[in-house]
Amino acid sequence: MSRSTPKNSVDREAFRDMCRKFAQVEIGPRWQEADRESKFPMPFYHAACKAGLIGLHSPEALGGAALGVTEEAIAIEEQAKVNPNLAIMALIQGVAGGLLADHGRDIHHQIARANIAGECLLALAVTEPEAGSDVQNVKTSARRDGDDWILNGIKSFITLGGDCDVMMVLAQTDPSKGRHGMQFFAVDRRSPGVTTPQIKTYANRPLPTYRVMFDEVRVPDARRLDAGFGAIMAGFNRERVMVCARWLGHMQTAYAWALEYAKTRQQFGRPIGANQSIAFQLAQSHVDVEASRLYTYHAASRWDSGLPIQDIITDVSSAKLFVTQAVYRVTQIALHIGGGWGITEELPVMRMALDALVAPVTVGAYEIQLRVIAKQLGLPVD
Ligand SMILES: Cc1cc2nc3c(=O)[nH]c(=O)nc-3n(C[C@H](O)[C@H](O)[C@H](O)COP(=O)(O)OP(=O)(O)OC[C@H]3O[C@@H](n4cnc5c(N)ncnc54)[C@H](O)[C@@H]3O)c2cc1C
């Protein structure tokens, strides 16, 4: 499978400045309340659409900007510097909207257009209680009934699942074909038979996750996409680059905080950063940040080159593996440098460390990335 290269380009520094200002104005005043209440602030979606930050990668015919993954990464990195959770709202819209744009027909393109215009928030519903890393085990079923399909099953950890208007649901239409028998359906969240209890989490709270249950949910055949397992695997690779940008932004904020604190916090009559043990940890964090930046934008530029996915998969998985480990190290060091005050609500570092705990898990866990890389190296892992 090969992909097209971006159609448009922008002055990247000016674009970064615009994203930085957007994040300060639209995320800065919102994220703490959203975190406290585990509630997605819907006006943030509308603001992102108005600023042109939804559909960055989508074709212009659908209202998108037809920019590259590099620009998407810049937008997410800048937003994640303020809050790593609200930053990935655009990522979810990009992956779900990408399925509609790349694999859909007119009716799907209408949904993609509405999404970019701020009229239709999307969610992506792949994971199930028994199908996390093992996406091939998806059991949600779709059975044909005249011009409709009837969906039954349970999805778990669906970000924005209870907030969205439409969710892209991966379901089994022909279990005899295994992963080749899966297809996506664009399902209205308010359809009869859909229920969405929230899953309470310690981290990631401004962008809540939900269990989504389908009980005899009727979906018109026109809402089915000719895309399934293969399409989402390609989508996950793009999502992994965005995830790197997310954690790159987050770790820079944690690192900057820790550096400043080490220079100003006095113990034994001198800054704690004068102690070699503290200074060396910060030197390590500096290396982690710079290496993560190189990895993230290397993977993004490989993606934008239009090479077949097979040729860039090692770059993407290596970046995801490294950056999600690095953000863990950087935030743990920041927490440690905060001392007792670090775990209080008076300092921001406990929140940062908690949010970073999810980094190695989502969009292909740590071991899954190692498995992908090992396979690419020609090792006979299953
Ligand atoms: C905050 C959050 C948001 C999410 N948002 C979404 C969303 O919007 N849409 C969606 O569809 N999903 C979403 N997910 C689900 C996410 O993609 C899954 O959590 C992820 O795929 C891992 O699945 P799991 O949690 O069931 O863990 P499991 O797959 O059960 O893995 C548990 C552990 O076992 C390890 N493991 C698994 N298989 C192997 C193996 N073969 N070899 C070695 N180790 C292995 C894993 O690395 C992990 O450490 C979200 C999850 C979270 C936490």
The ligand as a Gaussian input file, in Angstrom:
#p B3LYP/6-31G(d) Opt

LIG

0 1
 C       -6.936000       6.408000      27.722000
 C       -7.215000       5.410000      26.651000
 C       -7.867000       5.818000      25.495000
 C       -8.180000       4.879000      24.497000
 N       -8.893000       5.287000      23.391000
 C       -9.314000       4.354000      22.499000
 C      -10.189000       4.715000      21.414000
 O      -10.563000       5.882000      21.246000
 N      -10.610000       3.740000      20.562000
 C      -10.229000       2.430000      20.700000
 O      -10.649000       1.610000      19.891000
 N       -9.389000       2.068000      21.706000
 C       -8.938000       2.979000      22.616000
 N       -8.113000       2.616000      23.664000
 C       -7.721000       1.217000      23.802000
 C       -6.242000       0.978000      23.603000
 O       -5.922000       1.031000      22.241000
 C       -5.944000      -0.386000      24.267000
 O       -5.938000      -0.133000      25.662000
 C       -4.655000      -0.995000      23.815000
 O       -4.790000      -1.469000      22.509000
 C       -4.208000      -2.135000      24.729000
 O       -5.254000      -3.039000      24.930000
 P       -5.619000      -3.516000      26.443000
 O       -5.757000      -2.310000      27.271000
 O       -6.782000      -4.438000      26.362000
 O       -4.334000      -4.283000      26.930000
 P       -3.923000      -5.815000      26.587000
 O       -3.952000      -6.017000      25.113000
 O       -4.697000      -6.726000      27.451000
 O       -2.413000      -5.805000      27.043000
 C       -2.031000      -5.923000      28.425000
 C       -0.519000      -6.025000      28.487000
 O       -0.086000      -7.227000      27.826000
 C        0.863000      -6.909000      26.819000
 N        0.684000      -7.794000      25.644000
 C       -0.432000      -7.982000      24.889000
 N       -0.179000      -8.827000      23.893000
 C        1.134000      -9.179000      23.978000
 C        2.019000     -10.016000      23.223000
 N        1.610000     -10.673000      22.144000
 N        3.311000     -10.133000      23.634000
 C        3.750000      -9.480000      24.748000
 N        2.963000      -8.668000      25.490000
 C        1.691000      -8.511000      25.119000
 C        0.586000      -5.448000      26.439000
 O        1.721000      -4.826000      25.890000
 C        0.176000      -4.861000      27.778000
 O        1.332000      -4.494000      28.500000
 C       -7.775000       3.527000      24.660000
 C       -7.104000       3.142000      25.811000
 C       -6.834000       4.050000      26.808000
 C       -6.133000       3.584000      28.068000

